[in-house]
Amino acid sequence: MTTIPRPGAKPVNPHFSSGPCAKRPGWTVTALEGAFVGRSHRSKPGKAKLAEAITLTREVLGVPADYRIGIVPASDTGAVEMALWSLLGARPVDMLAWESFGEGWVTDVVKQLKLDARIIKAPYGELPDLTSVDTKTRDVVFTWNGTTSGVRVPNADWIAADREGLAICDATSAAFAQDLDWPKLDVVTFSWQKALGGEAAHGILVLSPRAVERLLTYKPAWPLPKIFRMTSGGKLIEGIFVGETINTPSMLAVEDYLDTLGWAKRLGGLKPLIARADANAKAIADWVAKTPWVDFLAKDPAIQSNTSVCLVITDKDLSPEASADVAKKIVSLVEKEGAGFDFGSYRDAPAGLRIWCGATVEAADVALLTQWIDWAYAEAKAALPKAA
C-alpha cells in the first residue's frame, strides 16, 4: 500500500469529542473571571446569574415565551429522567430507539417504570418508521439527534399538531446546531456540555404549557425522589424556572455557560450556529466523497447528523475485525500526534469514527483532521498482518 506523508499542519483546536465538546473559538480560562464563587447561589446576585442563563437560552434558541426553562441537576440525563418519572404513565407511550441513549430511555420506561410502552426500533445508521408512531393519542419519547449513531430526525412533521399526548425529546446533541420545531415539542432536554462546549453537571429542561398542565393534573403511581419533584401542593414550583435550582449548581459552570451563550448571541444566534455546524459536516462529507475506504454510518443524507458525525470503514480488503482494529489504530495514531482527540466510535456503536462537528468547531480544523486520518489509515493498514 502506498504510504502517505505525515501532514504538516495540525488543527488549531484538536478536540473532537462528542461530549464534553470543544470550547468555543478563542476560549481561555479568563472567561470564568466573573464567576460568582464563594457566595450562595440562592442570594439575589446568584439567582440573577442563573436567571440570565435561562433568558439567554430562550433568546438564542428561540424558545416560545410561554414555554418554561429550568436548570436541573445531572446534565441531560437528569433532565430526561425528571421528565420520564414525572410525566409518563398518564397515557400509553411510544418509545423510539435507534442508538444507545434511546435504548437507555427504553430501559427506564419498561424495566423501571414498567409502563405500557410500545418499542419502535431501528438499527444503528437508520431511523425507525416514524409514520408508525401514534403521536395523536400516545406520549412519545425520542432523541432528536442520535449522538452515538449520527442519525437525526429530518423534521417533526410526523408529530401531530393536534396531539393529545406529549412529545418528549432528548435534544442534547441537536440544540444549538439544529432547528427544533418547538410547537411540535412538549418537553425538550439538553446539557451544557454538548453543542456549545460548556462544562458538565447541569441540564436544561424545557416544558410546553401542555407539559405543565400534565404536571398539575397527573400524579404518578410511584414515589418521586426530591430531586425530580417539580410540583408542591398541587402547584408548579416556579422557582425552578427562574433560577432557583433544585440542588447547588457550580457557579463556575454557570459562568462558562453564560460565556458560550454570549458568544452565540454575538454570532447572531441560532442560524449562524447551525450554519457553522453544517459547514463542519460538509467538510466531512466532501472528504468522504473522495475517499474510497470510508462512508457514513447513516447512508441516507436526509438523516445524517451535522454534529455527531459517525463513520465506518468500508475497505473491502479488510474483514470486520480488521476494520475495527484499523479504526482504533487511526484514533490512537492521530491522538499520539496531537492532531485530534476522542473521535473514536461510541462503545456500543458499530466500530468506526465519530467526529464532533458542532458550532464550536472550525471547518478548517475538521479538514486538517481528515488529512491526519488519511495518513493514520495508511499507517494502520500497512501494519496489519498480511492475512488480514
C-alpha positions as CSV (number, residue, x, y, z in Angstrom):
1,M,0.0,0.0,0.0
2,T,1.3,3.5,-0.9
3,T,2.4,5.4,2.2
4,I,1.1,9.0,2.8
5,P,3.4,11.7,4.1
6,R,2.7,12.9,7.6
7,P,0.7,16.1,7.2
8,G,2.5,19.3,8.1
9,A,-0.3,21.3,9.8
10,K,-2.4,20.3,12.8
11,P,-5.9,21.6,13.8
12,V,-5.7,24.7,15.9
13,N,-8.1,23.1,18.3
14,P,-7.7,19.3,18.1
15,H,-10.7,18.5,20.3
16,F,-13.4,16.5,18.5
17,S,-15.1,14.7,21.4
18,S,-18.9,14.3,21.3
19,G,-19.2,15.3,24.9
20,P,-17.8,17.2,26.6
21,C,-17.4,19.1,23.4
22,A,-14.8,21.6,22.1
23,K,-14.8,25.0,23.7
24,R,-15.8,28.0,21.7
25,P,-13.1,29.6,19.4
26,G,-10.9,31.8,21.5
27,W,-11.9,30.5,24.8
28,T,-9.5,30.8,27.7
29,V,-9.9,30.3,31.4
30,T,-10.2,34.1,31.8
31,A,-13.8,33.7,30.5
32,L,-14.6,32.5,34.1
33,E,-13.2,35.6,35.9
34,G,-16.7,36.8,36.6
35,A,-17.9,33.6,38.2
36,F,-20.0,34.0,41.3
37,V,-17.9,31.8,43.6
38,G,-17.7,31.8,47.3
39,R,-21.3,33.1,47.5
40,S,-24.7,31.5,47.8
41,H,-26.4,30.7,44.5
42,R,-29.6,31.5,46.5
43,S,-28.5,35.1,47.1
44,K,-30.0,37.8,44.9
45,P,-26.9,38.1,42.7
46,G,-26.6,34.3,42.5
47,K,-30.1,33.8,41.3
48,A,-29.6,36.7,38.8
49,K,-26.8,34.7,37.2
50,L,-29.0,31.7,36.8
51,A,-31.9,33.7,35.6
52,E,-29.6,35.3,33.0
53,A,-28.7,31.8,31.8
54,I,-32.3,31.0,31.3
55,T,-33.0,34.2,29.5
56,L,-30.1,33.8,27.1
57,T,-31.1,30.2,26.4
58,R,-34.5,31.3,25.4
59,E,-33.2,34.1,23.2
60,V,-30.5,32.1,21.4
61,L,-32.7,29.0,20.8
62,G,-35.9,31.0,20.1
63,V,-37.9,29.1,22.8
64,P,-41.5,30.3,22.8
65,A,-42.4,32.8,25.5
66,D,-45.0,30.5,27.2
67,Y,-42.5,27.6,27.5
68,R,-40.8,27.3,30.8
69,I,-37.0,26.7,31.0
70,G,-35.4,25.2,34.1
71,I,-31.8,24.5,35.1
72,V,-31.7,21.0,36.6
73,P,-29.0,18.7,38.0
74,A,-27.2,15.7,36.4
75,S,-26.8,17.0,32.9
76,D,-29.1,15.9,30.0
77,T,-29.6,12.5,31.8
78,G,-31.0,14.3,34.8
79,A,-33.3,16.4,32.7
80,V,-34.7,13.3,30.8
81,E,-35.1,11.3,33.9
82,M,-37.1,14.2,35.6
83,A,-39.4,14.2,32.6
84,L,-39.9,10.5,32.3
85,W,-40.5,9.9,36.0
86,S,-42.7,13.0,36.4
87,L,-44.8,13.0,33.3
88,L,-45.2,9.4,31.9
89,G,-47.9,7.0,33.0
90,A,-51.0,9.0,32.2
91,R,-51.2,7.5,28.7
92,P,-49.6,4.7,26.8
93,V,-46.2,5.7,25.3
94,D,-44.3,5.0,22.1
95,M,-40.5,4.7,22.8
96,L,-38.2,5.3,19.8
97,A,-34.7,3.9,19.9
98,W,-32.1,3.7,17.2
99,E,-28.9,4.2,19.3
100,S,-27.7,3.7,22.8
101,F,-29.2,6.7,24.6
102,G,-32.7,6.0,23.2
103,E,-32.2,2.4,24.3
104,G,-31.4,3.7,27.8
105,W,-34.7,5.6,28.0
106,V,-36.5,2.4,26.9
107,T,-34.8,0.6,29.8
108,D,-36.1,3.2,32.2
109,V,-39.6,3.1,31.0
110,V,-40.0,-0.6,30.5
111,K,-37.9,-2.1,33.3
112,Q,-38.0,0.7,36.0
113,L,-41.4,2.4,35.5
114,K,-42.9,-0.8,34.0
115,L,-45.3,1.2,31.7
116,D,-47.5,0.2,28.8
117,A,-44.9,1.0,26.2
118,R,-44.6,0.2,22.5
119,I,-41.0,0.0,21.5
120,I,-40.2,1.2,17.9
121,K,-36.6,0.4,17.0
122,A,-34.1,0.7,14.1
123,P,-30.5,-0.4,13.9
124,Y,-27.6,2.0,14.1
125,G,-27.5,4.2,11.0
126,E,-31.2,4.1,10.4
127,L,-34.4,5.7,11.7
128,P,-37.5,3.7,12.7
129,D,-40.7,4.1,10.7
130,L,-41.8,7.5,12.0
131,T,-45.2,7.1,10.4
132,S,-46.0,4.2,12.7
133,V,-45.7,6.4,15.8
134,D,-49.0,7.3,17.4
135,T,-48.5,10.9,18.5
136,K,-52.2,11.6,18.4
137,T,-53.3,9.6,21.4
138,R,-50.0,8.3,23.0
139,D,-47.0,10.0,24.5
140,V,-43.7,9.6,22.6
141,V,-40.1,9.7,23.8
142,F,-37.3,10.1,21.3
143,T,-33.9,11.6,20.6
144,W,-33.8,14.3,18.0
145,N,-30.2,13.5,17.2
146,G,-28.7,10.1,18.0
147,T,-25.4,11.1,19.4
148,T,-23.9,7.6,19.1
149,S,-25.3,6.8,15.6
150,G,-25.0,10.1,13.8
151,V,-28.7,9.9,12.8
152,R,-31.2,12.7,13.3
153,V,-34.9,13.0,12.6
154,P,-35.2,15.2,9.4
155,N,-38.1,17.2,10.9
156,A,-41.1,17.0,13.2
157,D,-43.7,16.6,10.5
158,W,-44.6,13.1,11.9
159,I,-45.7,14.6,15.2
160,A,-49.4,15.5,15.3
161,A,-50.2,19.2,15.8
162,D,-53.5,18.3,17.5
163,R,-51.9,15.6,19.6
164,E,-53.4,14.6,22.9
165,G,-50.2,13.0,24.2
166,L,-46.8,14.7,25.0
167,A,-43.8,14.7,22.7
168,I,-40.7,14.3,24.9
169,C,-37.5,15.0,23.1
170,D,-33.9,14.4,24.2
171,A,-32.2,17.1,22.1
172,T,-28.8,17.2,23.8
173,S,-26.7,16.9,20.6
174,A,-29.2,18.8,18.5
175,A,-29.8,22.0,20.5
176,F,-27.8,25.0,19.2
177,A,-27.0,23.1,16.0
178,Q,-30.3,22.0,14.5
179,D,-33.7,23.7,14.1
180,L,-36.0,22.3,16.7
181,D,-39.7,22.6,15.9
182,W,-40.9,24.0,19.2
183,P,-44.7,23.8,18.5
184,K,-44.4,20.1,18.0
185,L,-42.4,19.5,21.2
186,D,-43.7,19.4,24.8
187,V,-40.5,18.5,26.6
188,V,-37.0,19.3,25.4
189,T,-33.8,18.4,27.2
190,F,-30.1,19.1,26.7
191,S,-26.9,19.6,28.6
192,W,-24.4,22.4,28.8
193,Q,-21.5,20.2,27.8
194,K,-22.7,19.4,24.2
195,A,-23.3,21.8,21.4
196,L,-21.9,24.9,23.0
197,G,-19.0,23.1,24.7
198,G,-20.0,24.2,28.2
199,E,-18.8,22.4,31.3
200,A,-20.8,19.4,32.5
201,A,-23.0,18.8,35.6
202,H,-26.1,20.7,34.6
203,G,-29.0,20.2,32.2
204,I,-31.8,22.2,30.7
205,L,-35.5,21.1,30.9
206,V,-37.9,23.0,28.6
207,L,-41.7,22.5,29.2
208,S,-44.6,23.5,27.0
209,P,-47.9,24.7,28.5
210,R,-49.2,21.2,27.8
211,A,-46.4,19.6,29.7
212,V,-47.0,21.9,32.7
213,E,-50.7,21.0,32.6
214,R,-49.8,17.3,32.8
215,L,-47.6,18.0,35.8
216,L,-50.5,19.8,37.5
217,T,-53.2,17.3,36.7
218,Y,-51.4,13.9,36.9
219,K,-49.8,12.2,39.9
220,P,-47.5,9.3,39.1
221,A,-48.2,6.0,40.8
222,W,-44.6,5.8,42.1
223,P,-42.9,7.9,44.7
224,L,-40.7,10.7,43.2
225,P,-37.3,11.5,44.6
226,K,-37.0,15.1,45.8
227,I,-34.6,15.9,43.0
228,F,-37.3,15.1,40.4
229,R,-40.1,17.0,42.0
230,M,-41.5,19.9,40.0
231,T,-44.7,20.5,41.9
232,S,-45.7,21.1,45.5
233,G,-49.2,21.2,47.0
234,G,-50.7,20.8,43.5
235,K,-48.8,23.8,42.1
236,L,-45.8,24.2,39.9
237,I,-42.5,25.0,41.7
238,E,-42.0,28.2,39.7
239,G,-38.6,28.8,41.3
240,I,-37.0,26.1,39.1
241,F,-37.8,28.1,36.1
242,V,-36.5,31.5,37.3
243,G,-33.1,30.4,38.6
244,E,-33.8,28.7,41.9
245,T,-32.3,25.4,41.1
246,I,-33.2,22.1,42.8
247,N,-29.6,21.5,44.0
248,T,-26.5,23.5,44.4
249,P,-25.1,24.4,40.9
250,S,-21.4,25.0,40.1
251,M,-21.2,28.7,39.6
252,L,-18.0,28.2,37.5
253,A,-20.1,26.0,35.1
254,V,-22.8,28.7,35.1
255,E,-20.3,31.3,34.2
256,D,-18.9,29.1,31.4
257,Y,-22.4,28.6,30.0
258,L,-23.1,32.3,30.1
259,D,-19.8,32.9,28.2
260,T,-20.8,30.4,25.5
261,L,-24.3,31.9,25.2
262,G,-22.8,35.3,24.9
263,W,-20.6,34.1,22.1
264,A,-23.6,32.5,20.4
265,K,-25.5,35.8,20.7
266,R,-22.6,37.8,19.3
267,L,-22.6,35.5,16.3
268,G,-26.2,36.3,15.6
269,G,-28.0,33.4,17.4
270,L,-29.2,30.1,16.2
271,K,-29.0,30.4,12.4
272,P,-25.2,31.2,12.4
273,L,-24.7,28.3,14.8
274,I,-26.5,25.9,12.5
275,A,-24.5,27.3,9.6
276,R,-21.2,26.6,11.3
277,A,-22.2,23.0,12.2
278,D,-23.4,22.5,8.6
279,A,-20.1,23.8,7.3
280,N,-18.2,21.4,9.5
281,A,-20.3,18.4,8.5
282,K,-19.8,19.4,4.8
283,A,-16.0,19.2,5.3
284,I,-16.5,15.6,6.4
285,A,-18.9,14.9,3.5
286,D,-16.5,16.4,0.9
287,W,-13.7,14.1,2.3
288,V,-15.9,11.0,2.4
289,A,-17.0,11.7,-1.3
290,K,-13.4,11.4,-2.4
291,T,-12.2,8.7,0.0
292,P,-13.0,5.1,-1.1
293,W,-12.4,3.4,2.2
294,V,-14.8,5.3,4.5
295,D,-18.5,6.1,4.5
296,F,-21.2,7.5,6.8
297,L,-22.9,5.1,9.2
298,A,-26.1,6.7,8.1
299,K,-26.4,6.1,4.4
300,D,-29.4,8.5,3.9
301,P,-28.1,12.1,3.6
302,A,-31.5,13.4,4.9
303,I,-31.0,11.9,8.3
304,Q,-27.2,12.4,8.7
305,S,-26.2,14.4,11.7
306,N,-24.4,17.7,11.4
307,T,-23.0,17.3,14.9
308,S,-22.1,13.8,15.9
309,V,-20.8,12.6,12.5
310,C,-20.4,8.8,12.6
311,L,-18.3,7.0,10.0
312,V,-17.4,3.3,9.2
313,I,-14.5,1.8,7.3
314,T,-15.7,0.2,4.1
315,D,-12.4,-1.2,2.8
316,K,-13.4,-4.5,1.1
317,D,-9.9,-5.8,1.6
318,L,-10.5,-5.8,5.4
319,S,-12.5,-8.2,7.5
320,P,-14.9,-6.6,10.1
321,E,-12.4,-7.5,12.8
322,A,-9.6,-5.9,10.8
323,S,-11.7,-2.8,10.1
324,A,-12.4,-2.4,13.8
325,D,-8.7,-2.7,14.6
326,V,-7.8,-0.1,11.9
327,A,-10.4,2.3,13.3
328,K,-8.9,2.1,16.8
329,K,-5.4,2.5,15.5
330,I,-6.4,5.6,13.5
331,V,-7.6,7.2,16.6
332,S,-4.5,6.2,18.6
333,L,-2.1,7.4,15.9
334,V,-3.8,10.7,15.4
335,E,-4.0,11.3,19.2
336,K,-0.3,10.4,19.6
337,E,0.5,13.1,17.1
338,G,-1.7,15.6,19.0
339,A,-3.7,16.2,15.8
340,G,-7.1,15.0,17.1
341,F,-8.6,13.6,20.3
342,D,-11.6,11.5,21.3
343,F,-13.1,10.8,17.9
344,G,-13.5,7.0,18.1
345,S,-17.0,5.5,17.8
346,Y,-19.1,5.1,21.0
347,R,-18.5,1.8,22.8
348,D,-22.0,0.3,21.9
349,A,-22.0,1.6,18.3
350,P,-20.5,-0.1,15.2
351,A,-16.7,0.2,15.1
352,G,-15.6,3.4,13.3
353,L,-15.1,7.1,13.9
354,R,-17.3,9.7,15.5
355,I,-16.2,13.3,14.8
356,W,-18.0,16.2,16.6
357,C,-18.9,18.9,14.1
358,G,-20.9,21.3,16.3
359,A,-20.7,25.1,16.1
360,T,-17.7,25.5,18.4
361,V,-15.6,23.5,15.9
362,E,-13.9,25.3,13.0
363,A,-14.3,23.8,9.5
364,A,-10.6,24.4,8.8
365,D,-9.7,22.2,11.8
366,V,-12.1,19.4,10.5
367,A,-10.4,19.5,7.1
368,L,-7.0,19.2,8.7
369,L,-8.2,16.3,10.8
370,T,-9.2,14.4,7.7
371,Q,-5.7,14.7,6.4
372,W,-4.3,13.1,9.5
373,I,-7.0,10.4,9.4
374,D,-5.8,9.6,5.8
375,W,-2.2,9.3,7.0
376,A,-3.2,7.2,10.0
377,Y,-5.3,4.9,7.9
378,A,-2.4,4.2,5.6
379,E,-0.1,3.5,8.5
380,A,-2.6,1.3,10.3
381,K,-3.5,-0.8,7.3
382,A,0.2,-1.2,6.4
383,A,0.9,-2.6,9.9
384,L,-1.8,-5.3,9.7
385,P,-0.8,-8.9,9.3
386,K,-0.8,-10.0,5.7
387,A,-3.6,-12.5,6.4
388,A,-6.0,-9.6,7.3
